[in-house]
């Protein structure tokens, strides 16, 4: 069951209208008619997806509801409503952690758009897999969920999986997911990056060697295929394997046996293979750089992982997850992105994908002196983000996320006013 949105409004007619509208949008709703009632609910430990509170309330006001919400859950999105909005009111609310504020009478289209932009990251994180040993894969975009569904579907089989995607798209996490959901999850998961070792050593690292097989081979060494026996072997950047080694790899996979360098017999290996590449292997086959028979052996079940630019709607959830992880690693309190900063992240090009996003957020967390991460800490270049403004979908996502800070985002981008 999904977490409810907490609506705090003392006018019963407006509270009922909000409850009915949010319910039609698929949200569970909890209504409190007094500010102190809302504070009690928040302090009880009950969890909420978001809070929508009037500024003037009986008992305690909306700012105190906001403070109680932030104390219980720093990541909980809180929106304030007021019939008497002023610049000072808005600034005070945003400084104390409100996600946005809405002036009465409410523009429900704006309310719903801002709410969706705020709660999608929470829904994605709350829906993250909870199975023991399963990596956290954050995202609800269609391309991402299709790739994850394919990985889950094939995991229970023995089929070879070929993960296709640019660098930084999470291929190793997907391989770990396939292993964790497979009957081999009790065995080892061994990852080998074929591009990380010199060509002359790939054969020795894959198949192993006997003592004295070559100069410096002082003891027997088990190759990655043997190390992964009974489990799963990830061969990352498989397109970098030299042609001569490709022949031996194909034979090892078909015969389920390896011959160590310097050895006289074969050793049985029982492994499930997951291969990954950022290269176009079909083009490599046509160019003679990759063997067609090995390609067909590897591409039994291909899964294409989308780039971050293809799943921009997942960026808020990913950013929240990555900031939480880096804050824990640095021993810091929870960090929260300013809405304008989140809007900028939604517009950045991200050629390095999730890995690049993680690096930007780690740097921002180190530079941040408080619990907020703003545009200054991100260090993004406005000129790099501007071309993405031509993408209407990216612009809509960015300015919906920025909310009341949309003018700040527009100024950062060098725009004369906030785009509609």
Secondary structure, DSSP 8 states (H G I E B T S, - for coil): ---EEEEE-S-HHHHHHHHHHHHHTT-EEEEESSHHHHHHHHHTT--EEEEEEESS-SSS-HHHHHHHHHHH-TT-EEEEEESS--HHHHHHHHHTT-SEEEESS--HHHHHHHHHHHHHHHHHHHTS--STT-------SHHHHHHHHHHHHHHTS---EEEE--TTS-HHHHHHHHHHTSTTTTS-EEEEETTSS-HHHHHHHHHEE-TTSSTT--S-EE-HHHHTTTSEEEEETGGGS-HHHHHHHHHHHHHTEE--BT-SS-EE---EEEEEESS-HHHHHHTTSS-HHHHHHHTTEEEE---GGGGGGGHHHHHHHHHHHHHHHHT----EE-HHHHHHHHHS--TTHHHHHHHHHHHHHHH-SSSEE-HHHHT--HHHHHGGGGSHHHHHHHHHHHGGGHHHHHHHHT-SS---
